[in-house]
Amino acid sequence: MTFGRALRTCLRKFLRFGGRASRAEYWFFVLALVIASWVAGALDYMLFDGRHPLGVFLAVVTILPMTSAGWRRLHDVNRRGWWLLLPGIALLIFLLGAVAIRGLTAQPMAEIPTVSTSEGWFYTIMLGFPAVALVSAIWLVVLLARKGDPRDNRFGPPPQNS
């Protein structure tokens, strides 16, 4: 699959979460988004003096195609697409817990309970969520880079022109 064809395929299938995506399709699309992000960042810097309207627009427009492509890529290695959400869910739980701990005001670190206090167990558990997010993100990159199943799997036949 060529760079242009991968880009067209991912944009055309932006709402299709069923089926499978080849390694070339997925990684060429990721490369296209990295290049587009660099260009948007440079243009934002030159034209908008520290604001990022082009970068935000690009992120909003490409979130569904990127999620769909990753979902279908996981199907190609015979994994459910829901695994794509694990790092984000772990970080969201951590951030919500951090807000619950510190509140919305700036509380001095000396006033936050330690593990030896009665609330310390909660803080200890909360520190595990960034580790879960990091490990699951690394695991996802490994899965997304693996060679797909050459035969039919539970998500359908192998992608064509891979």
N, C-alpha and C positions, 0 to 999 in steps of 0.2 A: 504494500500500500504506500502510495506517495504522500508527501507532506500535504499537498493541496487536497487530495482526496480524503485524507484523514480529517482535515479541518471541515470540509463540506459534510462528511458523514456525521461527525459529532454535532455540528450545528443543526443538521437536518433531523437528527434523532434526539433533540434536546428534551423531549418529554417521554421518550421510550426507555423504560427501566427494565424491560424484558429482553431476553436474548443475550448475546455475547459480543464482546469487543476484543479485537486482537491487541497484542502488545503494541504493534506499530501504530494502530489507530489511536490508542490511548496516549502513548508517549509523544507522538507528533502533535497531538492536541495540547498536551501539557507544554511542550516547547513553544507552540504558537501563543499560548496564553502568557508564558514568561516573557517572550519578546514583546507582546502587546502591552504588558504591564510596564516594562522598561520604557517603551515609547510613551505611554500615557504619563508615567512619572516624569520623564524629561520634559514633555510638553506642559504638564502642570507646573513644574518648576519655572519654566521660561515664561509662561503666559499668565499664570494665576497667583504668583507671589506667595507661595506657601500653602495655598488652599489646594484641594485635590479633587475637583469635580470630574475630571476625565477618569482618574483611577477609581473613584467611587462608581461612576457610571459603568466602567468596564467590569468591575466586581459584581454589580447587580445584574448586568446583562448575561454574564457567563457563569453564574452560580448554578443554574439548572443544567446547562450543557455539561459542565465539569462534573457535577454530581451524577448525572445520568451516565456519562462515559465511565466513571469510576465504578459505578454500580454494575454496569455490563461487563467491565473488565474483571471484577471479582467473580461474576458468573462464569467467565471463561476459565478460571482456575477452580471452578466447582465450589465456590463459597457464596453465601448469601450476601446481598448488597448491604444489609443492615450493618455489617461490620464496618462499613465506611464511616458510620456515625459515632463509633466508640470514642475516639480521641476528643471530639467536640463535646460529647455528653460528659465525659470525665472532667474536662475543663470547666464546663458550665456548673457542675456540682461543686467544684472547688471554689469558683467565683461566688456562687450563691452562699456557700458556707463562709467564705471570707467576709462577705458583706454582713452576714448574720453575726459573726464574731466581733468584727470591728464596728459595725453599724455604719451609718453614712457619715459619721463625723470622724475626725482624726483623733484617735485614741492613742496615747503614748504606749509604746511597746511594754514598758514596765508594768502597766496595769493589766496586760493580757495574761490570763492564768497559764501556768506551766503544767507539765505532765503530772507533777506531784499534787496538784489541786484537784478538787472534785470534778471540775469541768475539763481537765486536761486530756482525758481520753478522747473527747470530741475533736480537739485540735490535732491530736496525734493521728486520728483517722483521716481528718481532712488533708493532712500533708501527703497522704498516699495517693490522692486523686491526680496531682500533676505527674507522679511517677507512672500511674496507669495510662495517662494520656500520652506520655513520651514513649513508653514501651509499645503501646498499641499503634502509635503512628509509625514507629520503626517496623513493626510487624506488617502493617498495611503496605508500606513501600516494598517490602520483600514480596508480599503476595502479588502486588500490582506488577512487579518486575518478572515474576515467574512465567515460564512458558505455559501456555494454555493447554487444556486437555485436547489431544488431537482427535478424539472420538466424540460422539454425542454424549452429553451429560444431562443432568436433570433440568438444565436451563436451555437446552436446545442443541442444534448442530453447531459445529465449529464455525467461526466467522469466515466468510469468503474473502479471498484475496488477502490473506494475512501473510 
